């Protein structure tokens, strides 16, 4: 016993030393838990969308969320699981590419909406059930509405009838009211994105100036009246699910200068970021010009990207809207462009600096490979194209080690670690406080 006293001092000090060691091991356990980037996301998402959250789905968006777009003709469980493994916290799901015996999925026919197509609705419910089984929250997104058929399903022609004829807006309100009534109790849906990339500017001549400057007084009135009508109709049947509205000019951040907020406390405002477009677009760049660099006579770097999005922050501040009510619904670039990892790093750092939610485009899109970053910058095998000609699926090899995707993966992981560490630490320390009230001050500071 004397030797122990020599080693640890008095017996009382030995007891204190043992307590200190216990807390040291506790903190080590917290670090180990937090540094496991591929665990706990299922539990965390499940807790955020459990039965209590059904009554307050807005709580899901209280902290910045990092997601991905899945605009696919089919959804595979393995892809949802891969998304979870990377730390993706929600999926912005487009339904317009899903197979349908009707002209337009869910709508029946965008020329005249009457009711939800039952077969399509069953298909959608089966897809949502996959997401629910994997505890992956979903933002349901429409590319087509009555009088506004998605261009790629409309012989590459803009369908602007919804902005010209009030009957199509009424049909769109009817559609969303029907859909929201049917899905209001679905716990996996954390947002209704009512229309992807609205662009009423196309009603006017856009040849002589940039589209985001065209007739903004008229454009914003059209958009506000439309958004207000849809939101009011959804709220009659679903008071809880957040509604996501986008700025005009294809969800351009610049048109936030004129965007009018909706009188609804559960609305999230969204924009898409593909600027400079002559860099991100394959047809315009053709893998020639790198980022950072000069595009259309203007230098583009992180500072220029941030400046391009300043209207969003000005809108938020002038209308006293919290940062966690802003969503970057899409951002991305053709996967072979030079300097893409740096472009992603700069964008994500700006989004995180502002505390905005974000979702990259796209994750494992099966109808186009151009923004599937797990394919790197390599051309696809000839067998893939032959399978496409035959209308067959071809299993591509996805790798998380390509520089383009590593940036996204690291950003997803870091975001989850920050939140996960604080939650795990809070839970563990709270548990120890219940066992013992002798936690030293330094352990909780």
GUSEVO-185606 format. One line per field, with one value per residue (C-alpha): residue number from 1; residue in three letters; x, y, z. Coordinates in pm, whole numbers, plus 50000, padded with zeros to 5 digits. Layout:
! residues N
nuvex <- c(NUM; ...)
fikol <- c(ALA; ...)
px <- c(X; ...)
py <- c(Y; ...)
pz <- c(Z; ...)
//
This chain:
! residues 445
nuvex <- c(1; 2; 3; 4; 5; 6; 7; 8; 9; 10; 11; 12; 13; 14; 15; 16; 17; 18; 19; 20; 21; 22; 23; 24; 25; 26; 27; 28; 29; 30; 31; 32; 33; 34; 35; 36; 37; 38; 39; 40; 41; 42; 43; 44; 45; 46; 47; 48; 49; 50; 51; 52; 53; 54; 55; 56; 57; 58; 59; 60; 61; 62; 63; 64; 65; 66; 67; 68; 69; 70; 71; 72; 73; 74; 75; 76; 77; 78; 79; 80; 81; 82; 83; 84; 85; 86; 87; 88; 89; 90; 91; 92; 93; 94; 95; 96; 97; 98; 99; 100; 101; 102; 103; 104; 105; 106; 107; 108; 109; 110; 111; 112; 113; 114; 115; 116; 117; 118; 119; 120; 121; 122; 123; 124; 125; 126; 127; 128; 129; 130; 131; 132; 133; 134; 135; 136; 137; 138; 139; 140; 141; 142; 143; 144; 145; 146; 147; 148; 149; 150; 151; 152; 153; 154; 155; 156; 157; 158; 159; 160; 161; 162; 163; 164; 165; 166; 167; 168; 169; 170; 171; 172; 173; 174; 175; 176; 177; 178; 179; 180; 181; 182; 183; 184; 185; 186; 187; 188; 189; 190; 191; 192; 193; 194; 195; 196; 197; 198; 199; 200; 201; 202; 203; 204; 205; 206; 207; 208; 209; 210; 211; 212; 213; 214; 215; 216; 217; 218; 219; 220; 221; 222; 223; 224; 225; 226; 227; 228; 229; 230; 231; 232; 233; 234; 235; 236; 237; 238; 239; 240; 241; 242; 243; 244; 245; 246; 247; 248; 249; 250; 251; 252; 253; 254; 255; 256; 257; 258; 259; 260; 261; 262; 263; 264; 265; 266; 267; 268; 269; 270; 271; 272; 273; 274; 275; 276; 277; 278; 279; 280; 281; 282; 283; 284; 285; 286; 287; 288; 289; 290; 291; 292; 293; 294; 295; 296; 297; 298; 299; 300; 301; 302; 303; 304; 305; 306; 307; 308; 309; 310; 311; 312; 313; 314; 315; 316; 317; 318; 319; 320; 321; 322; 323; 324; 325; 326; 327; 328; 329; 330; 331; 332; 333; 334; 335; 336; 337; 338; 339; 340; 341; 342; 343; 344; 345; 346; 347; 348; 349; 350; 351; 352; 353; 354; 355; 356; 357; 358; 359; 360; 361; 362; 363; 364; 365; 366; 367; 368; 369; 370; 371; 372; 373; 374; 375; 376; 377; 378; 379; 380; 381; 382; 383; 384; 385; 386; 387; 388; 389; 390; 391; 392; 393; 394; 395; 396; 397; 398; 399; 400; 401; 402; 403; 404; 405; 406; 407; 408; 409; 410; 411; 412; 413; 414; 415; 416; 417; 418; 419; 420; 421; 422; 423; 424; 425; 426; 427; 428; 429; 430; 431; 432; 433; 434; 435; 436; 437; 438; 439; 440; 441; 442; 443; 444; 445)
fikol <- c(UNK; UNK; UNK; UNK; UNK; UNK; UNK; UNK; UNK; UNK; UNK; UNK; UNK; UNK; UNK; UNK; UNK; UNK; UNK; UNK; UNK; UNK; UNK; UNK; UNK; UNK; UNK; UNK; UNK; UNK; UNK; UNK; UNK; UNK; UNK; UNK; UNK; UNK; UNK; UNK; UNK; UNK; UNK; UNK; UNK; UNK; UNK; UNK; UNK; UNK; UNK; UNK; UNK; UNK; UNK; UNK; UNK; UNK; UNK; UNK; UNK; UNK; UNK; UNK; UNK; UNK; UNK; UNK; UNK; UNK; UNK; UNK; UNK; UNK; UNK; UNK; UNK; UNK; UNK; UNK; UNK; UNK; UNK; UNK; UNK; UNK; UNK; UNK; UNK; UNK; UNK; UNK; UNK; UNK; UNK; UNK; UNK; UNK; UNK; UNK; UNK; UNK; UNK; UNK; UNK; UNK; UNK; UNK; UNK; UNK; UNK; UNK; UNK; UNK; UNK; UNK; UNK; UNK; UNK; UNK; UNK; UNK; UNK; UNK; UNK; UNK; UNK; UNK; UNK; UNK; UNK; UNK; UNK; UNK; UNK; UNK; UNK; UNK; UNK; UNK; UNK; UNK; UNK; UNK; UNK; UNK; UNK; UNK; UNK; UNK; UNK; UNK; UNK; UNK; UNK; UNK; UNK; UNK; UNK; UNK; UNK; UNK; UNK; UNK; UNK; UNK; UNK; UNK; UNK; UNK; UNK; UNK; UNK; UNK; UNK; UNK; UNK; UNK; UNK; UNK; UNK; UNK; UNK; UNK; UNK; UNK; UNK; UNK; UNK; UNK; UNK; UNK; UNK; UNK; UNK; UNK; UNK; UNK; UNK; UNK; UNK; UNK; UNK; UNK; UNK; UNK; UNK; UNK; UNK; UNK; UNK; UNK; UNK; UNK; UNK; UNK; UNK; UNK; UNK; UNK; UNK; UNK; UNK; UNK; UNK; UNK; UNK; UNK; UNK; UNK; UNK; UNK; UNK; UNK; UNK; UNK; UNK; UNK; UNK; UNK; UNK; UNK; UNK; UNK; UNK; UNK; UNK; UNK; UNK; UNK; UNK; UNK; UNK; UNK; UNK; UNK; UNK; UNK; UNK; UNK; UNK; UNK; UNK; UNK; UNK; UNK; UNK; UNK; UNK; UNK; UNK; UNK; UNK; UNK; UNK; UNK; UNK; UNK; UNK; UNK; UNK; UNK; UNK; UNK; UNK; UNK; UNK; UNK; UNK; UNK; UNK; UNK; UNK; UNK; UNK; UNK; UNK; UNK; UNK; UNK; UNK; UNK; UNK; UNK; UNK; UNK; UNK; UNK; UNK; UNK; UNK; UNK; UNK; UNK; UNK; UNK; UNK; UNK; UNK; UNK; UNK; UNK; UNK; UNK; UNK; UNK; UNK; UNK; UNK; UNK; UNK; UNK; UNK; UNK; UNK; UNK; UNK; UNK; UNK; UNK; UNK; UNK; UNK; UNK; UNK; UNK; UNK; UNK; UNK; UNK; UNK; UNK; UNK; UNK; UNK; UNK; UNK; UNK; UNK; UNK; UNK; UNK; UNK; UNK; UNK; UNK; UNK; UNK; UNK; UNK; UNK; UNK; UNK; UNK; UNK; UNK; UNK; UNK; UNK; UNK; UNK; UNK; UNK; UNK; UNK; UNK; UNK; UNK; UNK; UNK; UNK; UNK; UNK; UNK; UNK; UNK; UNK; UNK; UNK; UNK; UNK; UNK; UNK; UNK; UNK; UNK; UNK; UNK; UNK; UNK; UNK; UNK; UNK; UNK; UNK; UNK; UNK; UNK; UNK; UNK; UNK; UNK; UNK; UNK; UNK; UNK; UNK; UNK; UNK; UNK; UNK; UNK; UNK; UNK; UNK; UNK; UNK; UNK; UNK; UNK; UNK; UNK; UNK; UNK; UNK)
px <- c(50000; 50291; 50425; 50084; 50082; 50423; 50307; 49974; 50009; 49743; 49458; 49218; 49436; 49436; 49057; 49068; 49324; 49099; 48810; 49029; 49133; 48767; 48690; 48997; 48877; 48529; 48660; 48866; 48548; 48372; 48651; 48645; 48268; 48282; 48562; 48369; 48239; 48023; 47821; 47524; 47378; 47094; 47010; 47040; 46812; 46568; 46549; 46487; 46196; 46036; 45675; 45732; 45884; 45581; 45418; 45716; 45908; 46063; 46286; 46476; 46611; 46718; 47083; 47258; 47193; 47407; 47229; 47231; 47001; 46875; 46706; 46684; 46446; 46481; 46592; 46808; 46838; 47213; 47238; 47046; 47274; 47582; 47448; 47409; 47759; 47901; 47709; 47436; 47160; 46872; 46789; 46622; 46414; 46275; 45984; 45941; 46176; 45989; 45809; 45441; 45175; 45040; 45185; 45324; 45410; 45154; 44984; 44836; 44868; 45017; 44771; 44488; 44519; 44221; 44349; 44661; 44736; 44682; 44947; 45205; 45113; 45170; 45507; 45603; 45493; 45713; 46008; 45942; 45919; 46275; 46391; 46192; 46346; 46689; 46597; 46691; 46482; 46338; 46260; 45997; 46060; 45848; 45993; 45650; 45320; 44997; 45080; 45451; 45578; 45949; 46140; 46309; 45966; 45830; 46042; 46297; 46043; 45966; 45612; 45512; 45135; 45129; 45244; 44990; 44672; 44528; 44351; 44685; 44786; 44458; 44524; 44875; 44726; 44475; 44758; 44970; 44667; 44589; 44950; 45010; 44687; 44801; 45157; 45103; 45152; 45456; 45735; 46023; 45925; 46082; 45999; 45782; 45983; 45686; 45853; 46209; 46375; 46077; 46153; 45860; 46122; 46096; 45759; 45954; 46231; 46562; 46792; 46918; 47007; 47068; 46757; 46771; 46716; 46408; 46083; 46145; 45844; 45605; 45805; 45816; 45445; 45372; 45600; 45470; 45105; 45182; 45380; 45118; 44840; 45027; 45134; 44780; 44637; 44900; 44848; 44477; 44568; 44920; 45019; 45354; 45564; 45810; 45754; 46050; 46017; 46283; 46385; 46307; 46541; 46600; 46656; 46930; 47070; 47066; 46687; 46676; 46716; 46348; 46209; 45908; 45885; 45573; 45368; 45430; 45661; 45749; 45886; 46245; 46394; 46613; 46849; 47079; 47442; 47603; 47798; 48010; 47794; 48054; 48275; 48031; 47851; 48020; 47896; 48030; 48359; 48439; 48696; 48917; 48914; 49009; 48879; 48982; 49013; 48853; 48513; 48316; 48575; 48546; 48779; 48619; 48754; 48612; 48557; 48364; 48150; 48062; 47983; 47749; 47545; 47537; 47176; 47069; 47229; 47091; 46742; 46780; 46892; 46644; 46350; 46488; 46497; 46727; 47021; 46870; 46580; 46808; 46879; 47123; 46902; 47155; 47516; 47747; 47961; 48043; 48269; 48559; 48618; 48964; 48987; 48660; 48784; 48883; 48549; 48365; 48586; 48523; 48147; 48102; 48313; 48084; 47768; 47902; 48019; 47663; 47508; 47298; 47173; 47308; 47260; 47504; 47389; 47389; 47425; 47436; 47203; 47134; 47016; 47322; 47681; 47794; 47761; 47827; 48147; 48215; 48313; 48594; 48698; 48728; 48523; 48270; 48338; 48202; 47987; 47794; 47692; 47596; 47374; 47217; 47133; 46962; 46774; 46952; 47108; 47485; 47647; 47902; 48189; 48164; 48473; 48500; 48866; 48836; 48938; 48602; 48415; 48670; 48591; 48220; 48281; 48507; 48256; 47977; 48192; 48317; 47968; 47841; 48138; 48079; 47716; 47775; 48058; 47851; 47551; 47751; 47944; 47625; 47458; 47756; 47819; 47449; 47452; 47748; 47582; 47288; 47521; 47740; 47711; 48087; 48183; 48469; 48417; 48676; 48480; 48181; 48353)
py <- c(50000; 50230; 50184; 50277; 50589; 50678; 50627; 50811; 51022; 50988; 50740; 51027; 51143; 50786; 50791; 51125; 50986; 50692; 50931; 51141; 50829; 50732; 51070; 51051; 50716; 50863; 51146; 50896; 50699; 51012; 51080; 50722; 50735; 51068; 50971; 50680; 50863; 50577; 50505; 50656; 50844; 50594; 50641; 51018; 51049; 50802; 51010; 51325; 51180; 50954; 50977; 51293; 51469; 51388; 51680; 51909; 51809; 52154; 52043; 51825; 52145; 52312; 52226; 52243; 51930; 51786; 51593; 51470; 51469; 51140; 51201; 50840; 50617; 50356; 50357; 50078; 49994; 49954; 50315; 50445; 50246; 50380; 50732; 50669; 50528; 50849; 51061; 51193; 51315; 51356; 51288; 51534; 51287; 51360; 51141; 51252; 50988; 50698; 50466; 50525; 50401; 50755; 51053; 51207; 51030; 51091; 51367; 51141; 51418; 51763; 51895; 51839; 51718; 51545; 51296; 51114; 50808; 50510; 50284; 50562; 50643; 50281; 50289; 50606; 50458; 50153; 50382; 50586; 50264; 50181; 50517; 50466; 50124; 50281; 50588; 50826; 51147; 51262; 51597; 51519; 51724; 51785; 51868; 51872; 52025; 52083; 52328; 52294; 51968; 51908; 52010; 51672; 51506; 51768; 51730; 51975; 52259; 52490; 52451; 52792; 52750; 52751; 53117; 53219; 53044; 53051; 52719; 52537; 52701; 52587; 52235; 52248; 52351; 52066; 51821; 51930; 51928; 51569; 51456; 51630; 51488; 51140; 51182; 51406; 51117; 50979; 51031; 50997; 51306; 51620; 51860; 51928; 52102; 52232; 52307; 52259; 52564; 52790; 53031; 53259; 53492; 53281; 53444; 53751; 53827; 53726; 53796; 54138; 54084; 53814; 53616; 53708; 54075; 54029; 54199; 54117; 54308; 54097; 53777; 53802; 53878; 53569; 53357; 53495; 53444; 53089; 53000; 53149; 52953; 52621; 52675; 52767; 52455; 52228; 52379; 52296; 51927; 51922; 52179; 52023; 51926; 52201; 52350; 52443; 52719; 52823; 53154; 53232; 53220; 52847; 52899; 53155; 53311; 53654; 53665; 53658; 54033; 54043; 53726; 53783; 53561; 53359; 53416; 53062; 52977; 52634; 52749; 52698; 52911; 52740; 52820; 52624; 52707; 52620; 52938; 53010; 52815; 52829; 52627; 52375; 52299; 52036; 52167; 52515; 52418; 52082; 52010; 52298; 52580; 52510; 52656; 52899; 53099; 53342; 53265; 53501; 53769; 53750; 53596; 53333; 53218; 53172; 53545; 53570; 53269; 53420; 53755; 53585; 53445; 53761; 53835; 53524; 53645; 53996; 53848; 53641; 53933; 54188; 53955; 53824; 53465; 53222; 53069; 52724; 52824; 52850; 52544; 52508; 52255; 52176; 52245; 52051; 52039; 51809; 51549; 51585; 51959; 52066; 52207; 52052; 51949; 52310; 52435; 52203; 52299; 52669; 52631; 52406; 52633; 52924; 52724; 52612; 52963; 53087; 52789; 52684; 52335; 52189; 51897; 51816; 51706; 51415; 51079; 50774; 50909; 50613; 50802; 51024; 50986; 51349; 51434; 51095; 51184; 50829; 50767; 51023; 51183; 50860; 50767; 50489; 50145; 50072; 49796; 50061; 50242; 49919; 49833; 50181; 50118; 49794; 49965; 49751; 49829; 49819; 49791; 50071; 50053; 50336; 50446; 50692; 50765; 50999; 51356; 51499; 51274; 51283; 51652; 51575; 51272; 51466; 51750; 51507; 51334; 51652; 51795; 51480; 51460; 51810; 51737; 51379; 51469; 51727; 51495; 51195; 51404; 51560; 51221; 51061; 51349; 51366; 50996; 51033; 51324; 51100; 50839; 51079; 51446; 51468; 51545; 51797; 52139; 52080; 51781; 51994; 52315)
pz <- c(50000; 50078; 49726; 49582; 49794; 49665; 49310; 49335; 49648; 49910; 49871; 49804; 49521; 49386; 49370; 49188; 48948; 48868; 48800; 48575; 48386; 48348; 48191; 47968; 47834; 47795; 47577; 47379; 47321; 47199; 46950; 46824; 46782; 46602; 46367; 46222; 45916; 45793; 46106; 46288; 45991; 45971; 46339; 46317; 46015; 46169; 46487; 46286; 46092; 46351; 46459; 46663; 46365; 46152; 46327; 46270; 45961; 45951; 46239; 45992; 45835; 46158; 46095; 45754; 45548; 45269; 44998; 44641; 44341; 44202; 43867; 43753; 43560; 43834; 44197; 44337; 44705; 44664; 44542; 44844; 45072; 44894; 44941; 45313; 45335; 45189; 45439; 45209; 45440; 45196; 44833; 44601; 44405; 44060; 43948; 43585; 43445; 43603; 43358; 43297; 43061; 43057; 42874; 43192; 43518; 43796; 43592; 43330; 43074; 43132; 42873; 43118; 43477; 43632; 43890; 44006; 43796; 44034; 43876; 43886; 44245; 44346; 44171; 44360; 44693; 44631; 44558; 44872; 45071; 44965; 45098; 45417; 45477; 45446; 45653; 45373; 45372; 45039; 44880; 44617; 44303; 43994; 43654; 43489; 43593; 43399; 43122; 43194; 43051; 43105; 42794; 42752; 42744; 42506; 42190; 42334; 42335; 42626; 42756; 42891; 42898; 43278; 43275; 43010; 43112; 43465; 43411; 43410; 43736; 43886; 43758; 43908; 44241; 44211; 44138; 44434; 44663; 44559; 44595; 44929; 45073; 44976; 45108; 45410; 45654; 45474; 45725; 45477; 45275; 45420; 45138; 44835; 44561; 44365; 44028; 43913; 43754; 43669; 43385; 43297; 43145; 42829; 42764; 42657; 42409; 42570; 42275; 42375; 42742; 42998; 43087; 43456; 43364; 43146; 43257; 43621; 43751; 43545; 43592; 43969; 43993; 43783; 44000; 44331; 44235; 44120; 44432; 44663; 44492; 44515; 44877; 44986; 44824; 44978; 45321; 45314; 45322; 45468; 45728; 45818; 45518; 45415; 45071; 44853; 44598; 44349; 44201; 43837; 43537; 43596; 43972; 43914; 44233; 44064; 44052; 44433; 44388; 44294; 44455; 44680; 44991; 45054; 45375; 45497; 45787; 45648; 45314; 45201; 44924; 44669; 44383; 44150; 44084; 43751; 43690; 43502; 43260; 42985; 43221; 43363; 43036; 42821; 42486; 42558; 42722; 42562; 42834; 42714; 42970; 43332; 43656; 43795; 43476; 43233; 43086; 42861; 42924; 43304; 43559; 43779; 44115; 44463; 44513; 44185; 44272; 44607; 44447; 44199; 44488; 44699; 44600; 44793; 45114; 45060; 45015; 45330; 45542; 45408; 45477; 45808; 45680; 45869; 45684; 45734; 45512; 45207; 44991; 44705; 44529; 44257; 44175; 43950; 43640; 43352; 43512; 43265; 43301; 43412; 43763; 43878; 44226; 44299; 44164; 44402; 44696; 44639; 44601; 44902; 45121; 45029; 45097; 45435; 45521; 45480; 45660; 45359; 45281; 44957; 44719; 44442; 44098; 44050; 44224; 43996; 43731; 43504; 43195; 43152; 43271; 43240; 43609; 43765; 43950; 44064; 43699; 43712; 43383; 43189; 42882; 42926; 42774; 42428; 42574; 42767; 42450; 42277; 42574; 42552; 42185; 42281; 42563; 42822; 43158; 43187; 43529; 43560; 43806; 44057; 44247; 44534; 44464; 44166; 44262; 44154; 44393; 44675; 44730; 44764; 44983; 45219; 45245; 45329; 45587; 45754; 45783; 45950; 46183; 46318; 46400; 46506; 46744; 46928; 46956; 47070; 47321; 47454; 47497; 47667; 47905; 47983; 48065; 48299; 48474; 48557; 48710; 48900; 48990; 49047; 48685; 48709; 48555; 48285; 48151; 48059; 47947)
//
